[in-house]
Amino acid sequence: MTRTQPPARSPALRTALLGLLLASATWPALAADTSAAEQLARWNSAAGAAGNAERGRIFFASKHGNEWSCSSCHQAPPTQDGKHASTGRRIAPLAPAFNPQAFTETAKVDKWFRRNCKDVLARECTAAEKSDLMAYLVSLKP
């Protein structure tokens, strides 16, 4: 039985492959830099008080004098897929117990709070409103 040698690879190619392998190992860690519980604690701290799930539920369902509420796109309760009110695009469940990827990336949490609060309220949400919303979403269980 004759063993064949694998093709020789240049040192530069080996270095590039090793770099890609190491970088890809860190991508999941970079993507999941937080959790729903950490986000709740973050907004509780910023608000100076614990979020109130009932206030969050009411806030989520209210139109605040505008056309849309959070539930216009995210369903009420937000435990199932939603659908964007304008585009019809599918939106994954917002409640973390029903969507393990919800609230796992700080940059996305900040981006979507900023964008969605402006759509619903025509302004950014306050820390207390975010705290209440997070308390509500974290309270939803299967």
Protein Blocks (a to p, Z undefined) as FASTA:
>chain_A
ZZdddddddfklmmmmmmmmmmmmmmmmmmmmccfklmmmmmmmmnopacdfklmmmmmm
pgnhpabdfklmnopafkbccddfklopacddfblklomkgopafklmmmmmmmmmmmmn
opacdfklmmmmmmmmmmpcZZ
